[in-house]
């Protein structure tokens, strides 16, 4: 049984003002909101990011970011489905997005975890591994949490 409800891959060429052809690559995967789906979200990153020309460091960071954002959506919302989106543009910026169906009172709120705490460090990791991150309301309700990773492609 496949866990993916929807998977879409797009690749479009865009002309920049300098006339240079750049590629926009995007992959999305909608998954059931359950623990086993976190691994499927990580596999999406692992299967696409290296193919788009990003090095192992970016791939590993993106995999961890996707895992943390997916887990937060799973734990802190009442979603039935979670949508994961990867987008690369110009082979320099990689965007990771996780869209939930809502149910949480607010957007993500970083907190300081104590030494003995078993959770609470996810957003600190996201902040440390990314150039920027944030959230916005989802188009159909819920919330989209995004992160941007920047690196030179190989």
Helices and strands as residue ranges (DSSP letters): E 4-15, E 21-32, H 37-48, G 50-52, H 56-76, E 81-89, E 93-99, H 122-129, E 132-137, E 143-150
